Amino acid sequence: MKKQKGPDAVRTPLAFLGDGELILPNHEFMLVSKGIGRSWFREYFMTDVFPHASVITQQGTKAPVPRFYKSLLKEVGEDLALDMSFRSMVRAEADLERNSFENSAHRRDARRVVSAAKAALSRKSI
């Protein structure tokens, strides 16, 4: 059976109460107002996100700028959007170069030696 959608869909009640009241299910999805993101964009985007071309998450890691904010930036100015996309591409290339260096065999060996030395020091101090 296909899921019924739209204004003609029949909502089957979840329960009938003793006084005749019907308990109907809530809709699965809500439409979210884009005004919330728009006000944040106007207030914080140019100072917090645009200079870095990335978003800092609650965990402190960098994440790409959400598509909604990129589209708002294009509305403000196409040249600003191109500038930010260029800077994010340059940052991605620099991250790739740094990660390839950090993941090289000699760096992994060096980290393993340092980790073993720290572990040995902590065992001696106990």
One Martini backbone bead per residue (centre of mass of N, CA, C, O) as a GRO file, in nm:
protein
  126
    1MET     BB    1   0.097   0.036   0.023
    2LYS     BB    2   0.059   0.361  -0.019
    3LYS     BB    3   0.131   0.666   0.069
    4GLN     BB    4  -0.058   0.922   0.189
    5LYS     BB    5  -0.101   1.243   0.036
    6GLY     BB    6  -0.223   1.535   0.120
    7PRO     BB    7  -0.545   1.668   0.158
    8ASP     BB    8  -0.685   1.367   0.101
    9ALA     BB    9  -0.574   1.240   0.336
   10VAL     BB   10  -0.613   0.989   0.570
   11ARG     BB   11  -0.647   1.007   0.920
   12THR     BB   12  -0.565   0.781   1.148
   13PRO     BB   13  -0.644   0.704   1.448
   14LEU     BB   14  -0.484   0.611   1.747
   15ALA     BB   15  -0.735   0.696   1.943
   16PHE     BB   16  -1.006   0.630   2.175
   17LEU     BB   17  -1.180   0.793   2.395
   18GLY     BB   18  -1.432   0.778   2.628
   19ASP     BB   19  -1.548   1.082   2.532
   20GLY     BB   20  -1.481   1.070   2.196
   21GLU     BB   21  -1.193   1.132   2.157
   22LEU     BB   22  -0.944   1.196   1.921
   23ILE     BB   23  -0.624   1.062   1.829
   24LEU     BB   24  -0.399   1.222   1.625
   25PRO     BB   25  -0.153   1.236   1.420
   26ASN     BB   26   0.130   1.374   1.346
   27HIS     BB   27   0.326   1.520   1.149
   28GLU     BB   28   0.639   1.437   1.026
   29PHE     BB   29   0.664   1.726   0.901
   30MET     BB   30   0.819   2.048   0.902
   31LEU     BB   31   0.816   2.370   0.835
   32VAL     BB   32   1.090   2.582   0.801
   33SER     BB   33   1.210   2.876   0.871
   34LYS     BB   34   1.435   3.096   0.696
   35GLY     BB   35   1.460   3.342   0.896
   36ILE     BB   36   1.669   3.236   1.093
   37GLY     BB   37   1.915   3.219   0.898
   38ARG     BB   38   1.900   3.509   0.791
   39SER     BB   39   1.963   3.659   1.058
   40TRP     BB   40   2.236   3.526   1.106
   41PHE     BB   41   2.368   3.616   0.849
   42ARG     BB   42   2.348   3.925   0.896
   43GLU     BB   43   2.507   3.921   1.180
   44TYR     BB   44   2.766   3.684   1.135
   45PHE     BB   45   2.895   3.599   0.860
   46MET     BB   46   3.111   3.828   0.792
   47THR     BB   47   3.278   3.769   1.071
   48ASP     BB   48   3.281   3.435   1.107
   49VAL     BB   49   3.288   3.299   0.804
   50PHE     BB   50   3.411   3.452   0.559
   51PRO     BB   51   3.721   3.473   0.641
   52HIS     BB   52   3.739   3.132   0.651
   53ALA     BB   53   3.541   2.953   0.475
   54SER     BB   54   3.405   2.847   0.753
   55VAL     BB   55   3.282   2.631   1.007
   56ILE     BB   56   3.242   2.614   1.353
   57THR     BB   57   3.191   2.377   1.562
   58GLN     BB   58   3.126   2.258   1.876
   59GLN     BB   59   3.399   2.074   1.856
   60GLY     BB   60   3.611   2.269   1.675
   61THR     BB   61   3.558   2.212   1.382
   62LYS     BB   62   3.577   2.220   1.047
   63ALA     BB   63   3.329   2.333   0.809
   64PRO     BB   64   3.134   2.372   0.567
   65VAL     BB   65   2.937   2.577   0.407
   66PRO     BB   66   2.625   2.612   0.378
   67ARG     BB   67   2.418   2.636   0.109
   68PHE     BB   68   2.229   2.859   0.211
   69TYR     BB   69   2.461   3.070   0.259
   70LYS     BB   70   2.565   3.075  -0.029
   71SER     BB   71   2.302   3.183  -0.155
   72LEU     BB   72   2.296   3.445   0.010
   73LEU     BB   73   2.570   3.551  -0.093
   74LYS     BB   74   2.482   3.575  -0.391
   75GLU     BB   75   2.271   3.797  -0.332
   76VAL     BB   76   2.476   4.007  -0.233
   77GLY     BB   77   2.739   3.878  -0.405
   78GLU     BB   78   2.916   3.720  -0.647
   79ASP     BB   79   3.211   3.800  -0.566
   80LEU     BB   80   3.197   3.688  -0.277
   81ALA     BB   81   3.141   3.394  -0.353
   82LEU     BB   82   3.399   3.352  -0.520
   83ASP     BB   83   3.600   3.421  -0.298
   84MET     BB   84   3.515   3.198  -0.099
   85SER     BB   85   3.558   2.954  -0.289
   86PHE     BB   86   3.858   3.003  -0.332
   87ARG     BB   87   3.948   2.988  -0.032
   88SER     BB   88   3.840   2.698   0.016
   89MET     BB   89   4.020   2.565  -0.200
   90VAL     BB   90   4.293   2.646  -0.082
   91ARG     BB   91   4.246   2.511   0.194
   92ALA     BB   92   4.211   2.221   0.084
   93GLU     BB   93   4.494   2.199  -0.037
   94ALA     BB   94   4.649   2.247   0.227
   95ASP     BB   95   4.525   2.009   0.383
   96LEU     BB   96   4.623   1.788   0.191
   97GLU     BB   97   4.926   1.845   0.226
   98ARG     BB   98   4.938   1.811   0.535
   99ASN     BB   99   4.816   1.523   0.549
  100SER     BB  100   5.028   1.381   0.371
  101PHE     BB  101   5.260   1.443   0.566
  102GLU     BB  102   5.137   1.324   0.835
  103ASN     BB  103   5.086   1.027   0.676
  104SER     BB  104   5.359   0.952   0.663
  105ALA     BB  105   5.576   0.716   0.759
  106HIS     BB  106   5.781   0.891   0.931
  107ARG     BB  107   5.557   1.029   1.106
  108ARG     BB  108   5.435   0.775   1.231
  109ASP     BB  109   5.695   0.676   1.362
  110ALA     BB  110   5.743   0.928   1.537
  111ARG     BB  111   5.476   0.910   1.698
  112ARG     BB  112   5.531   0.630   1.817
  113VAL     BB  113   5.789   0.704   1.975
  114VAL     BB  114   5.667   0.931   2.148
  115SER     BB  115   5.446   0.762   2.278
  116ALA     BB  116   5.633   0.554   2.413
  117ALA     BB  117   5.794   0.760   2.582
  118LYS     BB  118   5.554   0.869   2.745
  119ALA     BB  119   5.468   0.599   2.866
  120ALA     BB  120   5.737   0.543   3.014
  121LEU     BB  121   5.731   0.796   3.195
  122SER     BB  122   5.458   0.737   3.339
  123ARG     BB  123   5.553   0.464   3.466
  124LYS     BB  124   5.792   0.584   3.637
  125SER     BB  125   5.615   0.791   3.813
  126ILE     BB  126   5.440   0.555   3.961
   0.00000   0.00000   0.00000
